Amino acid sequence: MAVPVGRRWEVAAFLALTVATGLVDAVSYLALGHTFVANMTGNVVFLGFALSPESGFTVVAPLVSLAGFLLGSLIGARAARALENRVHRWLGFVFVAQASVIAVAALLVGTDVLHRTGGTSHVLILMLATCFGWQNAIVRYAAPKDLTTTVLTLTLTGLAADGVLGGGKDAKPHRRLGSVAAMFAGAGVGALLLQATMAGVLGLAAVAVAIAASIFLFGPAAS
């Protein structure tokens, strides 16, 4: 699928989305009952843990997150197919929509409409998981394979296996290292800021997604 900006701008946009993933998963795991909204592998594992009454894990939050993620993936896939041949800057528009939903979530948390615990926390999990299912589906269609923005397993595998030490020919692993650094930075900043404000972390994630959207909307066209 064609990306409407130059390669360096494209990489910057997908790294901004990776930062947003780290920020939001810091919120979901540390504040919303040990669940992920972007990393579904972790949620499947948590559901397995929940089979043991002594584990301390429950099934509700991971199931809500999985449902939201699948819904978002479906919406994202439909949007990608519908817009790829109609809107030159289509990636910008879909990520504006994602940033808007995350910003609304931040506003609802900041005004005490949604809370860390109770039933409203599941509404927040559903909103965020839908956003990142959406992101994951769009990235699947548009991003280079080593910039997944939500999981790093294949990125790390490629970093080791495709490098010179692994017998490969990838002598410039900058994008993969950048992806790891972006996720680390998002998660670290999210964990630190969460001690003061959950709404602020979500707001920062919305800004990161908005930066990616702005790059796709206004960045220099691919030559």
N, C-alpha and C positions, 0 to 999 in steps of 0.2 A: 504494500500500500504506500502511495506517495506521501511523503512528509513535506509540507510547504516551506520549510526553512532550511538553511545550510546545516551541514553536519555538526559543526561545533555548537550551534544554537540548539539543534535537536538534542544533543547529548546533555547540554545544560538544563533543558526543560525536563528531561526524564530524570536527571539527578535531583532536581527540585521536587519532583513527585516522590522520589525515594526518601528524601528528607521528611516529607509529609507523612509517609508511611511510618517511619520511626517515631515521629511525634504522636501520631494517633494510636499506635499500638502501645506506646508508653501509657497513655490514658486508659486504654481498654484493659490492659493487663494489671496495671498497678492500682487503678481506681474503680474498675467496674467488674470486679469479681473474677480475676484470673481467666480472662478470655482474650482472644485476639479478634480484631475486625478486619485485618488484612492478610494474616497468615493462617490459612485454613488447615494446614497440616497440624499446627498446634492444637486447634479445636478438636480435631478428630482424636488426637492423643488424649486430650482432657476428657472427652466422652468415655474413652476406655478407662481412664483413671477413676471416673465417677462410678464405675461398676463396684468398686471397693468402698464400702461405707466409711472406712477409716481414712480415706484419701483426702477428705475435705473439699473435694470438687463436686459441683452439681451439674446437672445436665441442661438446665434451662438456658443459661447465658450462651454456652457454645452452640446450642441448637438455634437460638435466635440469631446468632451471628452467622451461622451457616445458611440459614434461610435468607437473611438479608443479602449475603454475598452472592448467593445463587440468583436472587432477584436482580441485583445490580449487574451481574454478568450478563443476564438475559437482555436487560435494557441496553447495556453497553454494546453488545453484539448487534442488536437491531439498529442502534444509532449509527454504528460504524458502517454497516451495509447500506443504510439509507442515505448517509451523507457523503460518502467517499467520492461520489461523482457529481455532487450538486453544490457543495460549498468549498471554495478554495481553501479557506482557513477553518475547516471543519473541526480540527483538533482543538483549536482555541475555543470554539463554542461549547464543545462537550466538557472541557475542563473548567470553563466559566460556570457551567451548571454544577459541577462537583464542588467547586470552591464555594458556591452560594449555599449549598446544602450544609457544608461543614460550618460555614459562618453562621447559619441559622442555628445549628446545634450549639455553637459557642454562645450565641445570644441567649438561647433558652437555658443553658447552664448558668450563665452569668446573672440571669434574672430569677434564678431559683425555680424555674418551671420544671426543669429536669434535674434529677439528683443522682448522686453516686450509688445510692441504694434504693431498694423498693422497686415497684413496677415501672417507674419512669426511667430507671437505669436501663431497662430492656428496650424502651423506646429509643434511647440514645444509642445503644448497641446496634439496633436495627438500622437506624439512620446512617451510622458510620460504616457498618458492614456493607450496606447497599452502595455507598459511595465508592468503597474500595473494590467491590465486585465490578462496578462500572469501570473504575480505573484499570483493573486487571484485564478486562475484556478489551478495552481500547488499546492498551499497551500491547496485548497479544497480536493485534492487527498491525500496529504501526511501529513499534520500537525494535531496535536491533536485539538479537536474541540474548545478548549479555547485559541488557538493561531492563530487567524484568520489573523493577521498582517495588515489588512487594515481597519477594523471597530471594535469598542469596545462595541457596544450595547449588544450583546449576552455575551461578556466577563463580562461586568458590571452586567448584569442580573444574570449570574451564580455566580458571586462573592457574591451578596446579597442573592439570593435564595438558593444556595447550601451550604452556610455557616451555622455555628451553630445557629446564630441568626435567620436565615430563616427557621430553622427546618431541615436543611440538615446535611450531615455527612462530608462535606469537611472542615476538620480542618486545612488544609495546602494550602491556596489559593495563594501560592507563584508565580505560573506561571501567574495567572490572574493579580496579582498586578504588576508583572514584565512587562506584556504586556502594562498595562496602563502607567507605568512609562516610558517605551521605546517610546511610542507614544508621551507622554508629552515632553520628552527630545528632540526627533527629531523635533517636532514642535517649541519648544522654541529656540533651537539652530538655526534652520532654520530662524526663524523670526529675531533673533538678527544678524546673519551673512548676511541676505538679505540686511541690511542697507549698507553693504560694497560691496558685490559681489553675484550676482545670480549664476554665473558660479561656484563659490566656493561651494555654497550650493548643487548644482547638483553634483559636483565632490565628495563631502562628501557622498551624497546618493549612488553614484556609489561605493565608497569604502565600505560602509555598506553592500551593496548587494554582493560585491566581498568577504567580510569576510564570509558571509553566504555560498557562493559558495565554498570557501576554506575549510570551516568546513566539508561540504559534500564530498569534494574530498579527503581530507587528514586527517580528524578526525578519532579517534579510532573507529574501527568497533563495532557494537552492539554485545553484548555477548549473 
